[in-house]
C-alpha cells in the first residue's frame, strides 16, 4: 500500500482509499474505496476519470505483466513492461488478476476481489 500523502497521478493515496484499506491473503480487499471525480491524470477517457480506484504495489517482480479484469485481459494491458505500482479503477463485482513473468506474463502475482470493500458513495 502507499503512504496516505503519496502523489498518485495527481491525487494523494488518501484521496483514493481510507486508512482502513487492507488486502487479505485470499485477495479480498476490505476497507473504504472513496468516490473520486476529476481524476484526469488516470485516463484521457472522460468515463474513466470518475469512480473508485485501488492503488497498490506488487511484491512479485518480473519484466512483463498482464492485467486481467473478470478473467479477460484488459485492452492494451497484456505483456506490457513490468511496473510494480498499479492503480485500478474498480467496481464491487470486479476481480482483477495481475500476472507477471520474464518473457510472457504467465505467473499469477495476485488476484484481488472487491466484494467486501466499502464503496463510498455507492458502487
VEXVO-647191 format. One record per residue (C-alpha): residue in one letter; x, y, z. Coordinates in steps of 0.5 Angstrom, whole numbers, padded with zeros to 4 digits, always signed. Layout:
# residues N
AXYZ
...
# end
This chain:
# residues 123
X+0000+0000+0000
X+0002+0007-0001
X+0003+0012+0005
X-0003+0017+0005
X+0001+0023+0003
X+0004+0020-0003
X+0002+0023-0010
X-0001+0018-0015
X-0002+0021-0022
X-0004+0028-0018
X-0008+0025-0013
X-0006+0023-0006
X-0007+0016-0004
X-0011+0019+0002
X-0016+0022-0004
X-0017+0015-0006
X-0017+0010+0000
X-0019+0010+0007
X-0014+0009+0012
X-0018+0002+0014
X-0016-0001+0007
X-0013-0008+0007
X-0011-0014+0003
X-0012-0021+0006
X-0008-0027+0004
X-0014-0029+0000
X-0014-0023-0005
X-0020-0020-0001
X-0020-0012-0001
X-0023-0009+0005
X-0024-0002+0008
X-0026+0004+0004
X-0025+0006-0003
X-0027+0013-0004
X-0031+0016-0009
X-0027+0020-0014
X-0028+0025-0019
X-0024+0029-0024
X-0018+0024-0024
X-0016+0027-0031
X-0009+0024-0030
X-0011+0017-0029
X-0014+0017-0036
X-0015+0021-0042
X-0022+0018-0043
X-0027+0022-0039
X-0031+0016-0037
X-0025+0013-0033
X-0024+0020-0029
X-0029+0018-0024
X-0030+0012-0020
X-0027+0008-0015
X-0019+0007-0015
X-0015+0002-0012
X-0007+0004-0011
X-0002-0002-0009
X+0005-0004-0010
X+0007-0011-0013
X+0011-0015-0009
X+0013-0020-0014
X+0017-0018-0020
X+0019-0019-0027
X+0020-0016-0034
X+0013-0016-0036
X+0006-0016-0034
X-0001-0017-0036
X-0007-0014-0032
X-0014-0018-0033
X-0021-0016-0031
X-0026-0021-0029
X-0022-0026-0033
X-0020-0022-0039
X-0014-0019-0041
X-0015-0011-0040
X-0014-0008-0047
X-0007-0005-0048
X-0005-0009-0041
X-0002-0015-0044
X+0005-0017-0043
X+0007-0010-0042
X+0013-0007-0039
X+0013-0009-0031
X+0011-0003-0026
X+0010-0005-0019
X+0006+0001-0018
X-0001+0000-0020
X-0008+0004-0020
X-0014+0000-0022
X-0021+0003-0023
X-0026-0002-0019
X-0033-0004-0018
X-0035-0008-0013
X-0036-0014-0017
X-0029-0014-0020
X-0024-0019-0020
X-0017-0017-0022
X-0011-0022-0023
X-0004-0019-0024
X+0000-0024-0028
X+0008-0023-0028
X+0014-0026-0032
X+0020-0025-0036
X+0018-0027-0043
X+0011-0027-0042
X+0006-0025-0036
X+0004-0032-0034
X+0005-0033-0027
X+0000-0030-0022
X+0002-0025-0017
X-0004-0023-0014
X-0012-0024-0015
X-0016-0018-0012
X-0023-0018-0011
X-0027-0012-0008
X-0034-0015-0006
X-0032-0014+0002
X-0030-0007+0001
X-0034-0001+0003
X-0035+0003-0004
X-0036+0011-0001
X-0042+0014-0005
X-0045+0007-0008
X-0042+0002-0012
# end
